[in-house]
Amino acid sequence: MLGIGLLKGLGVTAKNLVGSFHDPARLVTTEYPEQRTKLPENYRNFPFLVYDGTAAIDGLRCVACKICEVECPPQCIYIIPDRDEKGRPTKKPKVFDIDISVCMSCQICVEVCPFDAIKMDQQYEIAEADRFDRLLLKREALAKPNSYYQEIHPAEAAQVDAMLAEARRKADAKAKAAAEAAAAKAATAKPGAANPPTRPPAPSGSTPATAAMKPATAAMPEPAVPPVQPTQTPAENSATGNPVAPKTGTPGA
């Protein structure tokens, strides 16, 4: 029959029209802002900074390495590292600004961050009348707790938390092993190394400095004294009574 397809199409349309007034499954319109549609986990808008614990500024994971600032294509991130009284960096950002009027939500800052300190937010109600000041988000406005990150990105946050916990476990195990090795080395050290030999006391009348300067001399042996030969009186001639001179010359001459 001519036009049967058109009638079937109109019937489907009428059925959906009537059902949209009383069937919740057919309600396609969300009464915003009283009702809000749940956003998918992969939805992203603008970046925010993650912190652990209860202190928003002291608990930031960011170490002010400036990798995200360098890699940002529109150059909308501005970072100044914090320093101590001696001028050394403290691995914390003193200034961390993001101009969301320039940000294009590319997520490159999230991909290059080695500390999982910056993530993409799902907040889209950010309309402001002043685009020069209120759209320049500072460190205090960007800092959000890890619980918020787990709420908007549960699967990704669970994976990141497990990876960070494993890294902390390995670092603690390495530090413990190093401490045990140092203790074992100190226990097995030679006792003589701790107590070096002492010098003998210097002789009286000399200071330690002069005693150390004098070279040690060995005792010299006394020279041998030849034995004393007994003196012999010249023999007398029994006939004349005159002394007889001793014979000289070589024997047998």
C-alpha positions, 0 to 999 in steps of 0.5 A, a space after each residue: 500500500 502506498 505510504 505505509 512506510 510513512 505511517 509506520 515512521 509517524 507511529 514511532 515518532 508519536 510513541 517516543 513523543 508520548 513516552 518522553 513525558 512519563 518514561 524516565 528512560 526516554 527523557 533526553 533533556 537535562 534540566 540544567 542547572 538543577 540536573 547535571 549530566 555525569 561526564 565521562 572519565 576521559 573528559 578534560 577541560 583545564 589543568 589543575 595541581 594535585 596535592 597529597 595530605 591536608 596542606 594544599 601548598 606544602 603537599 603539592 607534588 609539583 617540584 617546579 621543574 618547569 618541564 610543563 612550562 617549556 613544553 606548553 605549545 601556547 605558553 600559558 604556564 608561568 612558574 617561579 621556583 621557591 628558594 630558601 634563605 640561602 638562595 637554594 631551590 626548595 623544589 616547590 613552586 613559589 608562583 604557578 599561574 595558568 592562563 586558561 584564556 590561552 590554554 587549549 586543553 591539549 594535555 601535553 603538560 600532563 603527559 610530560 610531567 614526571 611526578 604526576 603533579 598536574 592533571 586535567 580537570 572537568 570543571 566547565 563552569 568558568 565563565 567570567 566577565 573579566 578575562 585578564 584577571 579571573 581567567 589567570 588561575 594562580 597556585 592557590 586556585 589550581 591546588 586540589 586534593 588527591 581525593 578530588 582527582 580520584 573522584 573525577 578520574 577513578 581508574 587513572 587515579 588508582 593506577 597513579 596511586 599504585 605506581 607512586 606507592 611502589 616507588 615509595 616502597 622501593 625507595 624505603 627498601 633501598 634506604 633500609 638496605 643502605 643503612 643496614 650495610 653501613 651498620 654491618 661495615 661499622 660492626 666488622 671494622 678492626 678494633 685497632 683502627 679505632 685506637 692507634 698506637 701511642 708513642 713512648 713518653 719522651 725523656 725528661 728535660 725535652 719537650 714532645 716536639 724536640 723528642 720527636 725531632 731527635 732521630 732514634 740512635 742505636 746503642 754503639 758497642 764499646 771497643 774491645 780492650 786488648 789484654 795486658 801482657 805481663 812484663 818479663 824481666 830480662 834473664 841473668 847469666 848465671 855465670 857472669 850475673 849480667 842480664 841477657 838481652 832477648 833474642 831478636 829476629 825470626 825464629 830459625 835464623 
